[in-house]
Amino acid sequence: MTLPSNNNSELQDQLANFVDRILAGNPANLDQATFAPEEDLRALEQTAIRVKTAFGDNDPDEAVINRIQKNILGQMQISEIHVNESIWRKFIEYFKPSEKKWRSQHSRQRLNIIISLATVVVLMLVAIPFLNSSNGDQPGASGQFLNNYIPIAIGGLILLVLWLTRRKS
Amino acid sequence: MTSYSDTSDNHLVQQFIQGDMSAFDSLYTRHIKTVYNRVRYVVPETDVEDVTQEVFIAALSSLPSFRGEAQFSTWLRTLTNHKVAEYYRRRSRKKETMQVDMVHAERRGDQNHPILLEDRITIQRALNKLPEQYREVILLRFAEGMQFKEIADSLKQNPEATKSLFRRAIATLRNTLDVKDDPT
């Protein structure tokens, strides 16, 4: 559809006026619409009528408006509950490992190592101050001997625990 | 519910952000018909309510980030277009076709004549194939009922340019409709 620009301008105004009329409900029955004699414009007017006829003037009725609004609020409440649930679930799961986790060999192994190391660290923390206090004013006593061998003993203990843990799992 | 009939959209948004849920109800009441009609022009009848609902749910959760740089109606229109695009992405994964739309519509007991229904689906598909600016000007005039002057303001054009765009859009739609439908 190639027309001179002045024709184009006229054609677009006529099409716009035609669309304004049909959307304003004039004529009330679209079958009675009168089309322009020019073939180009008539084709466009017919397309506009086709669109208008296919979709009509169906604004949603009150029931639809209320139903959508109710669904939106329902969806929002569900998503809020879901958010709350997920926070609690994460919290509980953090402290209560699932059965699958407990059955996992890797998890069990890791847990054993952690418990063993924690035990060793606790023992060290408890024993070291006590052993230090006993070596100061008694040169050559057993405190001095223990003080020299404590790091080696603890290292050996850690290695033993690790070896036992690995062997068990 | 508080009456907000004279309050601007942007002010309602501020009220909502400050925790006034009735401000959102007013925004919903004000814009539901526009959104619903826009969706109805581009989405099969059976899914119009669902997509409209998704638009407002998305609006509800995104409103706190609305900065008021654009008009609320423009922002909502963009959101609607995103939701429609998302709907078609989901749908393309399911490989749903025009035949499926017809079956769904008939099963739902759609009141429209089958020929009208088929034509609506054909036009919807043609509209979705149009370049975005053409589809937009048709939707603004037909679905949203905006006058050419208002469309021109919205598109930041002069009315003559808008009418020219509209004519080209209708001509392209006509050509698209003339092309035989893809059987899928």
Interface residues (C-beta under 8 A of the other chain):
Chain A: M1 N8 S9 L11 Q12 D13 L15 A16 V19 D20 L23 A43 L44 T47 A48 R50 V51 K52 T53 A54 F55 N58 D59 P60 V64 I65 R67 I68 Q69 N71 I72 Q75 M76
Chain B: D25 Y28 T29 I32 K33 Y36 N37 R40 Y41 E49 T52 Q53 F56 I57 L60 L116 D119 R120 I123 I138 R141 F142 A143 G145 Q147 F148 E160 K163 S164 F166 R167 I170 A171 L173 R174 L177
